[in-house]
Amino acid sequence: MQHPFFAFGLPHGMEWFWIALIVILLFGADKLPKLARGLGKSLGEFKKAKEDFEKEIHSAASETDAKKIEDKNQIGGASTTPVNSATSVNDLTKKI
C-alpha cells in the first residue's frame, strides 16, 4: 500500500524550481543560509543524541548478558560465596 504523502509522487524538474522560488519569497534570500545552518546543526545534534542513546542501550544489554552468564556459572558451577565447613574432626563431633 502506498503512503498518502507519495500519492502524487516526489517533486521533480520544474516542481523543484517553484518550491525553491516560493521558499525564497517567503523567507528571503539572506535568511536561507541561516535556516540551512540551523537545520544542519539540529540534525547534527539529533544524530549525536541518537548515537549516545544507542551506546547506552548496547551497554545496558551487555551488562544484562554478562549478569546472565555469571548467574549460570554460579548455579551450574562452584559457588563464589564462602561456605562454613568444619576444619577438623573435633569441630564435627562438637556439633553432634
C-alpha positions in Angstrom: 0.0 0.0 0.0 1.3 3.4 -1.0 1.6 6.2 1.6 -0.7 9.1 1.0 2.3 11.5 1.0 3.6 9.8 -2.1 0.2 9.6 -3.8 1.3 12.3 -6.3 4.9 11.2 -6.4 8.0 13.1 -5.4 8.6 16.6 -6.9 10.9 16.7 -9.9 12.0 19.0 -12.6 10.1 22.2 -12.7 8.3 21.5 -9.4 11.6 21.9 -7.5 12.0 25.3 -9.2 8.6 26.5 -8.0 9.2 25.2 -4.5 12.6 27.0 -4.3 11.0 30.2 -5.6 8.2 30.1 -3.0 10.8 29.5 -0.2 12.9 32.4 -1.3 9.9 34.7 -1.5 8.7 33.6 2.0 12.0 33.7 3.9 14.1 36.0 1.7 17.5 35.1 0.2 19.5 36.5 3.1 17.8 34.2 5.7 18.2 30.9 3.7 21.8 30.3 4.7 20.9 30.9 8.4 18.0 28.5 8.1 20.2 25.9 6.4 22.9 26.3 9.0 20.3 25.9 11.8 18.9 22.8 10.2 22.3 21.3 9.8 23.2 21.9 13.5 19.9 20.5 14.6 20.4 17.3 12.5 23.9 17.0 13.9 22.7 17.3 17.5 19.9 14.8 16.8 22.5 12.3 15.3 24.7 12.7 18.3 21.8 12.1 20.7 20.8 9.0 18.7 24.3 7.6 18.9 24.5 8.3 22.7 21.2 6.6 23.2 22.3 3.5 21.1 25.5 3.3 23.1 23.5 3.4 26.3 21.2 0.6 25.1 24.1 -1.6 24.0 26.0 -1.1 27.3 22.8 -2.0 29.3 22.3 -5.1 27.1 25.9 -6.2 27.5 25.6 -5.8 31.3 22.5 -7.9 31.3 24.2 -10.6 29.2 27.2 -10.6 31.5 25.0 -11.0 34.6 23.1 -13.9 33.0 26.4 -15.7 32.3 27.6 -15.0 35.8 24.3 -16.4 37.2 24.6 -19.5 35.1 28.2 -20.1 36.3 27.1 -19.8 39.9 24.1 -22.2 39.5 26.0 -24.8 37.4 29.5 -24.5 38.8 31.2 -23.7 42.1 29.6 -21.0 44.2 31.6 -17.9 45.0 30.0 -17.4 48.4 32.0 -18.7 51.3 30.7 -21.9 53.0 31.2 -22.6 56.6 32.8 -26.0 56.9 34.3 -28.0 59.7 38.1 -27.8 59.6 38.7 -30.9 61.8 37.1 -34.0 63.3 36.8 -32.2 66.6 34.6 -29.5 65.1 32.4 -32.1 63.6 32.0 -34.1 66.9 31.2 -30.9 68.8 28.1 -30.3 66.7 26.8 -33.9 67.3 
